[in-house]
């Protein structure tokens, strides 16, 4: 029973985790260090949940720091625009 409760609590916390959200939605900017913590910080006045998520996001962002560093050095400064599909020939 305790294992199921802990697993459910962990799943609920991770579903709203700003670190997970900032690394999965859209394209991350080149300098996205501690993006989840920044997201929580900017949302503190809007939601109570962010106060609870802020310490979790700080730990998650610290764990993601090696990936963010790799992403920083392997992302070009000016990414090329996406290619448009070829036009149909009539």
N, C-alpha and C positions, 0 to 999 in steps of 0.2 A: 504494500500500500504506500509506503514512504517513497519507494523508487518511482512509482507512477506519479505521485504528487510532485516530486522533484523534477521529473522529466516534463510534466505539463507546465510547471513554472518556468523552466528553462526555455521551452518552446514559446511560451507567451512573451518572455523577455526578449528573445531573439527575433521574434516576428516584428517588433517595433524598434529594433536596435538601429540607431542612426548610422553606426559603422557599416552594418550590412546594407542598409539602404543607400548610403553614399557610394558604395563600391559596386552596386548592381544596377542602379538606375542611370540610364543615359551614358554619356561619355565623361569619364573623369578628366578634369583639367590636369595639365602637366604637374602643377604644384598642388597636390591634394593630400599633403601631410595632415594627419589628424582631422580629416574631413568630417567624420562622425561627431567628434567633439565640437567642431565649429558649427555643425548643423544644430546640435542640441543647444549650444550657447545662444545662437540666434533665435531659437524657438522657445526659450525659457519663459518669456512673457505670455506665450500663447497656450502652452499646455503644461499640465501638472506632471504628466508622464515623463517629460524631458528631465525633470529634476531627479527622477529615479534612474533614468537611462544614462545620465551624464557620467557617473563613475564607471558604469559598464562599458560605455563607449570609449572612455579614456584607456581602459585595459585592452579593449578590442583594437583600438587604433595603435596602441603600442605593439601589440602582436602583429599587426599588419604593416608595421614600419619597414621590414625588409622588402615586402612586395611593393610598397609605395616608393621606396628608394629605387628599386629596379625599374618601376614604371617611369619615374622621373628621368632616369638616364637613358631609357630606351624609347622615349616618346619624342618625336621631332618638335622643334619649336613652332613651326608653321605647318600643321598637317595639311595634306592635299585635300581639296574638296572631293566628296564622293563622286564617282563616275556616274554619268547618266546612262541610261540604257540606250542601245543603238536605235536609230530611227528606222522605221519600216520602209522598205523600198517598194514603190508602187509600180 
